[in-house]
């Protein structure tokens, strides 16, 4: 056995032992983690290289911190230990593995050295591990939590090169599909969260989703960074249009419904960048000219304006009908038209509409049902159009038959039914916008069919681009027209001033020595707590051992803006709806003003609703414990089938003078006292099953800028290493994309979009996001293995 192979096997055994040790302590009750780990281990036994698919798919969604209470050593660490154990056991020295450029590898190791120095500084002074070592971000051990993202990226570098293969087939077959699978799961989680809480089409609520990212319990932009990172890779699936468009629609909804201005900018940048490279390819192949670009740009501007007017005048139903009608016009504009039949088809559609309108006025109660007559008519016309237009589409462009009279009649019926829907919804005020849509639909046909050379055709790239544009319009216009989006942009200047002031405070908390070496990984929350220029005191929680008993100690916050800055302790509970319950706890304090806020709320991570709560004044100061309890009815909490049941959480927070308040023996029982809903209510198991949330005030937890975060933690040395590495990687990807390499354009859009989101949020303080970012960065730089030189040429 070679020394390198022996080293790999030893590492594998170390990782396996660490996995077994961690699993023995992890609270597995009421989680799906054990089945997932067993299935994953079975997959790695069968095909070890499949970790390259499964790991990117599971990393963003396997987040159980709100259930387990563990957010230092997480379920992803168990997953990664298992991956490293199998991958290093089967890692073989292979001269034909994918390679990384020499300069990139050198930059990566310099950055690793900076992280190692940052880890050392972050751990100082290193206290003995106790109940508070791994339950709050003020602990020096937070350096381990933040640093593990960088550590795991380096550990997986050698397995990544081997799994990618000498020709990079593994990256195409496993890594990118795994990332897109994770994107689909995150987008579905986002859609489910919005469906359960504000509603899928409610774009006026200030509810902002967190999906599966529990790290957003103190704010941050983990979801935004992930979406910016994964979304551009959808372009690699252009050869699977149906799958790509379905995922594009899901991911676009998730992106736009975050209401994140930084993510909006990254989304626009990624789409524009990919479209620019696609247009450049079409230009070089002589399939595109300036007049095509100009006409399509002007047409797009007019379409957006008309659709906005339709949405404002006639709501979602008129907007949907107008969008579908314009899509039908786009398809019709690419086919040969018998112009002599157009007037007759329009007359036939008008007569049919008139007859059905008369029938609708006399038989409205019979035909109404869940939909009114205009909606039924539009659906029938759209169905007839789809059936009638289909025979003309499969033929090659130059051999397509003219559009039949039934297809023309059905198209005009769609346009007239669309006008009727707008009028039915909003009356005469909606007619100008509806009539404009009718005219634009006719102009689209004339614009593309009258010239000798049409501006666009129905082919796979054209259909894909048109469908993607329709999806963007269908989502972006309603969301951007919503009340909350307008409010977000109205407050952009004030928010930017607040961020700028926060960035200045971050720099002010560093001294000359720290500017070179950095304050240390994970140190920002602790430095802010002790040295912030505003003199604020963020709320804290810690566990105290006293005379053989362990209890929770919570300290209220003292902020400049005093409302809504509570630090909430959370636990997910299962309650029976419309059932009497009794909640009790012990407390003691030495404050003249002390309040305990205790609630049962429907909540995923942030933004509680339908709360059953009580604000209890804890009485005069006393050295001894007092017992408090109150009875309540659970009401609708816990109601509904499993797939639409909103999660219920117990919340506890304290308020008053910034002095410690001790809490112990939390209990939630039904009135009969037969069922205890709280686990670890005495805190003997420390943080198990408890999680915390800071819903509103997020500045004490994040630097709110990726570059500033790297500078604060790693100093000038680490910032130069990170900046040089990123600039070199992006420049190389830009050169490859300019030469026409689609994969390089996708990697470039992904990494650049991530960095764009990082202008306003510190993304690298979330380990799973750091790991995914570094994995994608390294994968984007991989090159095929050099071909061996034949013996006769040596």
ZAMARGU-4260 file (C-alpha; in steps of 0.2 Angstrom, whole numbers, plus 5000, padded with zeros to 4 digits):
<rodrens>
0) 5000/5000/5000 | 5007/5017/4995 | 5010/5031/5008 | 4997/5042/4999 | 4984/5028/4999
5) 4988/5024/5017 | 4985/5042/5022 | 4968/5042/5013 | 4963/5027/5022 | 4968/5034/5038
10) 4958/5050/5035 | 4943/5040/5030 | 4944/5030/5047 | 4945/5047/5056 | 4930/5054/5047
15) 4920/5038/5051 | 4924/5038/5069 | 4919/5057/5070 | 4903/5052/5062 | 4899/5038/5074
20) 4903/5050/5089 | 4893/5064/5082 | 4878/5053/5078 | 4878/5046/5096 | 4875/5063/5103
25) 4863/5071/5090 | 4845/5072/5095 | 4837/5061/5082 | 4819/5060/5090 | 4805/5067/5078
30) 4817/5070/5064 | 4819/5061/5047 | 4838/5062/5049 | 4842/5043/5052 | 4832/5037/5037
35) 4841/5050/5026 | 4858/5045/5033 | 4855/5026/5030 | 4849/5029/5012 | 4864/5040/5009
40) 4876/5027/5016 | 4868/5014/5005 | 4870/5025/4990 | 4888/5028/4994 | 4891/5010/4996
45) 4884/5007/4979 | 4891/5021/4969 | 4903/5032/4979 | 4904/5045/4965 | 4886/5049/4967
50) 4890/5060/4982 | 4893/5073/4969 | 4874/5073/4965 | 4867/5069/4982 | 4877/5082/4992
55) 4872/5098/4982 | 4854/5092/4982 | 4853/5089/5001 | 4864/5103/5008 | 4851/5117/5005
60) 4836/5107/5012 | 4842/5096/5025 | 4841/5109/5039 | 4834/5102/5055 | 4840/5116/5068
65) 4822/5122/5072 | 4818/5104/5078 | 4834/5099/5085 | 4841/5115/5092 | 4858/5111/5085
70) 4866/5124/5074 | 4885/5122/5078 | 4886/5104/5074 | 4872/5101/5061 | 4865/5087/5051
75) 4875/5093/5036 | 4891/5089/5046 | 4885/5071/5048 | 4882/5070/5030 | 4899/5078/5026
80) 4908/5066/5038 | 4899/5051/5029 | 4904/5058/5012 | 4922/5061/5017 | 4923/5043/5025
85) 4917/5034/5009 | 4926/5046/4997 | 4943/5045/5005 | 4942/5026/5007 | 4940/5024/4989
90) 4951/5039/4983 | 4965/5032/4972 | 4980/5042/4966 | 4975/5045/4948 | 4986/5055/4936
95) 4971/5056/4924 | 4960/5066/4936 | 4953/5083/4932 | 4965/5097/4937 | 4965/5114/4944
100) 4975/5128/4937 | 4992/5131/4946 | 4988/5149/4950 | 4970/5145/4956 | 4977/5131/4968
105) 4990/5143/4975 | 4977/5156/4978 | 4966/5143/4987 | 4980/5138/4998 | 4984/5156/5003
110) 4966/5159/5007 | 4966/5143/5017 | 4981/5149/5027 | 4972/5166/5030 | 4957/5156/5036
115) 4968/5145/5048 | 4974/5162/5055 | 4956/5168/5057 | 4951/5152/5065 | 4965/5154/5078
120) 4961/5172/5082 | 4942/5168/5082 | 4945/5155/5096 | 4954/5167/5107 | 4952/5166/5122
125) 4947/5148/5121 | 4936/5143/5136 | 4933/5126/5142 | 4918/5118/5133 | 4902/5120/5144
130) 4883/5122/5141 | 4885/5139/5133 | 4899/5134/5121 | 4888/5129/5106 | 4872/5138/5109
135) 4875/5156/5104 | 4885/5167/5092 | 4894/5176/5106 | 4904/5161/5110 | 4922/5160/5104
140) 4917/5142/5097 | 4907/5152/5084 | 4924/5152/5074 | 4922/5133/5072 | 4904/5135/5066
145) 4909/5148/5053 | 4926/5140/5048 | 4919/5123/5045 | 4912/5129/5028 | 4930/5133/5022
150) 4936/5117/5030 | 4924/5106/5021 | 4927/5114/5004 | 4946/5109/5006 | 4942/5092/5012
155) 4931/5088/4997 | 4943/5096/4984 | 4952/5079/4980 | 4936/5069/4979 | 4928/5083/4968
160) 4943/5081/4956 | 4941/5062/4955 | 4922/5062/4954 | 4922/5075/4940 | 4932/5063/4929
165) 4946/5066/4917 | 4934/5074/4904 | 4923/5083/4917 | 4909/5071/4913 | 4905/5069/4932
170) 4902/5088/4934 | 4890/5088/4919 | 4881/5072/4924 | 4881/5073/4943 | 4886/5090/4950
175) 4874/5102/4940 | 4859/5090/4941 | 4862/5089/4959 | 4862/5108/4961 | 4846/5109/4951
180) 4838/5096/4961 | 4842/5106/4976 | 4835/5122/4968 | 4819/5113/4964 | 4817/5107/4982
185) 4821/5125/4989 | 4809/5133/4976 | 4795/5120/4981 | 4798/5124/5000 | 4797/5142/4996
190) 4780/5140/4987 | 4773/5129/5001 | 4778/5142/5014 | 4770/5156/5004 | 4754/5145/5001
195) 4753/5141/5019 | 4756/5159/5026 | 4752/5174/5015 | 4745/5165/5000 | 4753/5161/4983
200) 4746/5177/4975 | 4747/5189/4989 | 4761/5201/4985 | 4755/5215/4996 | 4760/5206/5013
205) 4777/5210/5020 | 4780/5192/5023 | 4797/5187/5017 | 4801/5168/5015 | 4815/5159/5023
210) 4812/5142/5015 | 4823/5128/5023 | 4837/5140/5029 | 4836/5141/5048 | 4851/5152/5048
215) 4840/5166/5043 | 4833/5166/5061 | 4844/5182/5064 | 4841/5189/5047 | 4854/5188/5033
220) 4852/5182/5015 | 4855/5163/5015 | 4840/5160/5003 | 4845/5175/4992 | 4863/5169/4990
225) 4858/5151/4986 | 4845/5156/4973 | 4858/5168/4965 | 4871/5154/4965 | 4860/5140/4958
230) 4847/5149/4947 | 4859/5153/4932 | 4864/5135/4930 | 4847/5132/4923 | 4853/5137/4906
235) 4864/5121/4905 | 4848/5112/4903 | 4842/5120/4887 | 4842/5103/4878 | 4828/5098/4890
240) 4816/5112/4887 | 4801/5106/4897 | 4810/5102/4912 | 4821/5118/4911 | 4805/5129/4909
245) 4796/5121/4923 | 4810/5123/4935 | 4813/5141/4928 | 4795/5145/4933 | 4797/5138/4950
250) 4814/5146/4953 | 4808/5163/4946 | 4794/5163/4958 | 4805/5159/4973 | 4817/5173/4967
255) 4804/5187/4964 | 4793/5183/4980 | 4808/5186/4991 | 4806/5205/4988 | 4825/5206/4990
260) 4832/5221/4980 | 4849/5213/4980 | 4842/5197/4973 | 4832/5206/4960 | 4848/5214/4954
265) 4857/5197/4953 | 4842/5189/4944 | 4842/5203/4931 | 4860/5203/4929 | 4861/5184/4927
270) 4847/5184/4914 | 4854/5198/4905 | 4872/5191/4905 | 4866/5174/4898 | 4854/5182/4885
275) 4869/5193/4879 | 4880/5178/4877 | 4866/5169/4868 | 4862/5184/4857 | 4881/5185/4853
280) 4881/5167/4847 | 4866/5170/4836 | 4875/5186/4829 | 4890/5176/4825 | 4880/5163/4817
285) 4872/5176/4806 | 4855/5172/4813 | 4853/5189/4821 | 4855/5207/4815 | 4853/5224/4823
290) 4835/5226/4816 | 4830/5210/4825 | 4837/5216/4842 | 4829/5233/4840 | 4812/5227/4835
295) 4812/5214/4849 | 4818/5227/4862 | 4804/5239/4857 | 4791/5226/4856 | 4796/5220/4873
300) 4795/5237/4880 | 4777/5240/4873 | 4771/5223/4879 | 4777/5226/4897 | 4768/5243/4897
305) 4752/5236/4890 | 4752/5221/4902 | 4755/5233/4917 | 4740/5243/4911 | 4729/5228/4909
310) 4734/5221/4927 | 4730/5238/4935 | 4713/5239/4926 | 4707/5222/4927 | 4717/5212/4940
315) 4725/5194/4938 | 4711/5187/4927 | 4712/5200/4914 | 4731/5200/4915 | 4732/5181/4912
320) 4720/5182/4898 | 4730/5196/4890 | 4746/5186/4892 | 4739/5170/4884 | 4732/5180/4870
325) 4748/5188/4866 | 4757/5171/4867 | 4744/5165/4854 | 4748/5180/4843 | 4767/5176/4844
330) 4764/5158/4838 | 4752/5164/4824 | 4765/5177/4818 | 4777/5164/4814 | 4766/5154/4802
335) 4760/5158/4784 | 4744/5167/4785 | 4730/5167/4772 | 4726/5186/4773 | 4710/5185/4763
340) 4703/5174/4777 | 4707/5186/4791 | 4691/5197/4789 | 4680/5182/4788 | 4687/5174/4803
345) 4686/5190/4813 | 4668/5192/4807 | 4664/5174/4813 | 4672/5177/4830 | 4662/5193/4832
350) 4646/5184/4828 | 4650/5170/4839 | 4654/5182/4853 | 4638/5191/4851 | 4627/5176/4851
355) 4636/5169/4867 | 4635/5186/4875 | 4616/5186/4872 | 4615/5169/4879 | 4625/5174/4894
360) 4613/5188/4899 | 4598/5177/4898 | 4606/5161/4906 | 4618/5168/4918 | 4612/5158/4933
365) 4614/5142/4923 | 4631/5145/4916 | 4639/5154/4930 | 4645/5140/4942 | 4662/5143/4949
370) 4666/5154/4933 | 4657/5167/4923 | 4653/5166/4905 | 4668/5176/4899 | 4680/5164/4907
375) 4672/5149/4900 | 4672/5157/4883 | 4690/5161/4884 | 4695/5143/4890 | 4685/5136/4875
380) 4693/5147/4863 | 4710/5144/4869 | 4707/5125/4868 | 4701/5126/4850 | 4715/5137/4845
385) 4728/5124/4853 | 4719/5110/4843 | 4718/5120/4827 | 4735/5127/4826 | 4744/5111/4830
390) 4744/5103/4812 | 4754/5118/4806 | 4769/5117/4819 | 4778/5100/4816 | 4783/5104/4798
395) 4800/5113/4794 | 4799/5132/4793 | 4799/5133/4774 | 4786/5119/4772 | 4772/5124/4784
400) 4754/5125/4778 | 4744/5141/4780 | 4734/5144/4796 | 4717/5136/4794 | 4701/5146/4796
405) 4696/5138/4812 | 4713/5143/4820 | 4710/5161/4815 | 4693/5161/4821 | 4698/5153/4838
410) 4712/5166/4839 | 4700/5181/4837 | 4688/5173/4849 | 4702/5173/4862 | 4706/5191/4859
415) 4687/5196/4860 | 4685/5185/4876 | 4700/5193/4884 | 4691/5210/4881 | 4675/5203/4888
420) 4685/5197/4904 | 4692/5214/4907 | 4675/5223/4905 | 4667/5210/4916 | 4680/5213/4929
425) 4682/5231/4930 | 4669/5239/4918 | 4672/5252/4905 | 4688/5258/4913 | 4697/5242/4908
430) 4692/5243/4890 | 4706/5255/4884 | 4720/5243/4891 | 4710/5228/4884 | 4708/5236/4867
435) 4727/5240/4867 | 4731/5222/4870 | 4720/5217/4855 | 4729/5230/4844 | 4746/5224/4850
440) 4741/5206/4846 | 4737/5211/4828 | 4752/5221/4826 | 4764/5207/4832 | 4757/5196/4818
445) 4759/5210/4805 | 4776/5215/4811 | 4783/5197/4809 | 4773/5192/4793 | 4774/5207/4782
450) 4793/5208/4780 | 4801/5196/4767 | 4812/5190/4782 | 4802/5187/4798 | 4810/5193/4814
455) 4807/5177/4824 | 4803/5159/4820 | 4796/5144/4830 | 4810/5133/4833 | 4817/5125/4849
460) 4828/5140/4854 | 4815/5153/4849 | 4801/5143/4859 | 4812/5142/4874 | 4816/5160/4874
465) 4798/5165/4871 | 4792/5154/4885 | 4805/5160/4897 | 4800/5178/4893 | 4782/5174/4896
470) 4786/5166/4913 | 4796/5182/4918 | 4782/5193/4913 | 4769/5183/4921 | 4778/5184/4938
475) 4788/5200/4937 | 4773/5211/4932 | 4761/5206/4946 | 4775/5206/4960 | 4783/5222/4955
480) 4766/5230/4954 | 4762/5224/4972 | 4761/5236/4987 | 4775/5228/4996 | 4787/5229/4981
485) 4783/5248/4979 | 4786/5250/4998 | 4803/5241/4997 | 4809/5252/4983 | 4802/5268/4992
490) 4813/5264/5007 | 4829/5259/4997 | 4838/5276/5000 | 4834/5276/5019 | 4840/5258/5020
495) 4856/5261/5010 | 4860/5275/5022 | 4857/5264/5037 | 4868/5251/5029 | 4882/5263/5025
500) 4881/5269/5044 | 4882/5251/5049 | 4897/5248/5038 | 4906/5263/5046 | 4903/5256/5063
505) 4910/5239/5058 | 4926/5247/5052 | 4927/5258/5068 | 4927/5242/5079 | 4943/5237/5071
510) 4960/5243/5076 | 4977/5244/5066 | 4983/5226/5070 | 4966/5219/5066 | 4966/5227/5049
515) 4980/5216/5044 | 4976/5199/5052 | 4957/5201/5055 | 4946/5200/5070 | 4944/5181/5068
520) 4931/5170/5060 | 4914/5171/5068 | 4919/5186/5079 | 4907/5199/5073 | 4892/5196/5085
525) 4903/5196/5100 | 4913/5212/5095 | 4897/5221/5091 | 4890/5216/5108 | 4904/5223/5118
530) 4911/5237/5106 | 4897/5244/5095 | 4897/5263/5093 | 4879/5265/5097 | 4880/5258/5114
535) 4867/5245/5111 | 4865/5229/5121 | 4858/5215/5111 | 4848/5202/5120 | 4856/5186/5126
540) 4852/5169/5132 | 4864/5157/5142 | 4862/5142/5153 | 4868/5142/5171 | 4872/5127/5182
545) 4868/5131/5201 | 4867/5118/5215 | 4864/5103/5203 | 4851/5112/5193 | 4852/5120/5176
550) 4841/5135/5170 | 4840/5147/5156 | 4845/5165/5159 | 4838/5178/5147 | 4844/5197/5146
555) 4832/5209/5138 | 4839/5220/5124 | 4843/5239/5125 | 4841/5246/5107 | 4839/5263/5101
560) 4823/5258/5092 | 4815/5249/5107 | 4800/5240/5099 | 4801/5223/5091 | 4818/5218/5096
565) 4814/5204/5107 | 4825/5188/5106 | 4813/5174/5106 | 4816/5156/5112 | 4807/5144/5101
570) 4801/5126/5101 | 4790/5117/5089 | 4776/5108/5098 | 4761/5098/5093 | 4744/5103/5099
575) 4726/5098/5097 | 4715/5111/5090 | 4701/5119/5101 | 4708/5111/5116 | 4711/5119/5134
580) 4730/5119/5139 | 4739/5125/5154 | 4756/5133/5151 | 4768/5135/5166 | 4786/5140/5171
585) 4797/5146/5185 | 4805/5163/5185 | 4816/5174/5196 | 4823/5191/5193 | 4830/5207/5202
590) 4823/5220/5190 | 4810/5233/5194 | 4802/5231/5176 | 4802/5213/5170 | 4790/5205/5158
595) 4789/5188/5150 | 4780/5186/5133 | 4774/5168/5131 | 4765/5164/5115 | 4759/5149/5105
600) 4760/5155/5087 | 4759/5148/5069 | 4776/5151/5063 | 4789/5143/5052 | 4804/5154/5056
605) 4800/5172/5056 | 4783/5181/5056 | 4771/5173/5069 | 4753/5174/5066 | 4737/5168/5075
610) 4745/5169/5091 | 4738/5164/5108 | 4749/5175/5120 | 4751/5183/5136 | 4762/5197/5142
615) 4765/5193/5161 | 4773/5206/5173 | 4784/5195/5184 | 4781/5204/5200 | 4793/5213/5212
620) 4811/5208/5212 | 4815/5193/5223 | 4829/5181/5225 | 4818/5165/5225 | 4809/5156/5211
625) 4790/5160/5208 | 4779/5149/5198 | 4768/5156/5184 | 4754/5148/5174 | 4739/5153/5163
630) 4726/5143/5154 | 4720/5145/5136 | 4712/5137/5122 | 4722/5132/5107 | 4709/5137/5095
635) 4713/5134/5077 | 4731/5130/5081 | 4736/5113/5074 | 4721/5111/5063 | 4721/5105/5045
640) 4728/5089/5036 | 4747/5086/5038 | 4751/5093/5021 | 4743/5110/5024 | 4745/5111/5043
645) 4754/5126/5049 | 4768/5123/5061 | 4765/5128/5079 | 4779/5135/5090 | 4780/5140/5108
650) 4788/5157/5110 | 4796/5164/5125 | 4804/5181/5127 | 4808/5194/5141 | 4807/5213/5141
655) 4811/5226/5153 | 4827/5233/5162 | 4843/5225/5154 | 4846/5213/5169 | 4845/5194/5169
660) 4829/5185/5171 | 4830/5167/5175 | 4818/5154/5167 | 4816/5136/5172 | 4803/5121/5171
665) 4793/5126/5156 | 4778/5115/5154 | 4763/5115/5141 | 4750/5102/5146 | 4732/5099/5141
670) 4719/5103/5154 | 4719/5084/5160 | 4737/5085/5163 | 4740/5069/5152 | 4751/5075/5138
675) 4767/5086/5140 | 4770/5095/5124 | 4787/5103/5129 | 4803/5093/5127 | 4818/5098/5138
680) 4808/5110/5148 | 4820/5109/5162 | 4835/5113/5151 | 4845/5098/5158 | 4850/5094/5140
685) 4855/5112/5136 | 4849/5118/5119 | 4842/5102/5113 | 4825/5105/5104 | 4826/5124/5108
690) 4830/5137/5094 | 4830/5156/5095 | 4825/5170/5083 | 4828/5189/5081 | 4814/5193/5070
695) 4817/5212/5066 | 4834/5219/5071 | 4848/5210/5061 | 4862/5222/5062 | 4870/5215/5078
700) 4872/5198/5069 | 4879/5202/5052 | 4891/5214/5044 | 4879/5215/5029 | 4893/5215/5016
705) 4902/5200/5009 | 4919/5210/5006 | 4918/5219/5023 | 4914/5202/5031 | 4930/5194/5024
710) 4940/5210/5029 | 4933/5210/5046 | 4936/5191/5049 | 4952/5188/5039 | 4960/5206/5038
715) 4969/5213/5023 | 4979/5197/5020 | 4963/5187/5018 | 4954/5200/5008 | 4968/5201/4996
720) 4969/5182/4994 | 4950/5181/4992 | 4949/5195/4980 | 4964/5189/4969 | 4956/5172/4968
725) 4939/5178/4963 | 4946/5190/4950 | 4956/5177/4942 | 4942/5165/4942 | 4929/5177/4935
730) 4942/5183/4922 | 4945/5166/4916 | 4927/5162/4915 | 4923/5178/4905 | 4937/5173/4892
735) 4929/5156/4890 | 4912/5162/4889 | 4917/5175/4876 | 4924/5160/4865 | 4907/5153/4865
740) 4907/5140/4880 | 4890/5140/4887 | 4895/5131/4903 | 4907/5145/4907 | 4894/5158/4904
745) 4883/5149/4917 | 4897/5148/4930 | 4901/5166/4927 | 4883/5172/4930 | 4881/5161/4945
750) 4897/5167/4954 | 4894/5185/4949 | 4876/5185/4954 | 4881/5178/4971 | 4894/5192/4973
755) 4881/5205/4968 | 4869/5199/4982 | 4885/5200/4994 | 4885/5219/4991 | 4872/5220/5004
760) 4873/5205/5014 | 4887/5194/5022 | 4884/5177/5015 | 4899/5168/5021 | 4894/5167/5039
765) 4882/5153/5034 | 4893/5137/5033 | 4882/5128/5020 | 4881/5143/5009 | 4900/5145/5010
770) 4903/5127/5006 | 4891/5127/4991 | 4899/5143/4984 | 4917/5136/4986 | 4912/5120/4978
775) 4905/5129/4963 | 4920/5140/4962 | 4932/5125/4962 | 4921/5115/4950 | 4920/5130/4938
780) 4939/5130/4937 | 4942/5112/4934 | 4950/5107/4917 | 4951/5091/4908 | 4966/5080/4912
785) 4980/5082/4900 | 4981/5068/4887 | 4996/5056/4890 | 5010/5059/4877 | 5012/5043/4865
790) 5028/5034/4868 | 5034/5038/4850 | 5033/5057/4854 | 5042/5057/4870
</rodrens>
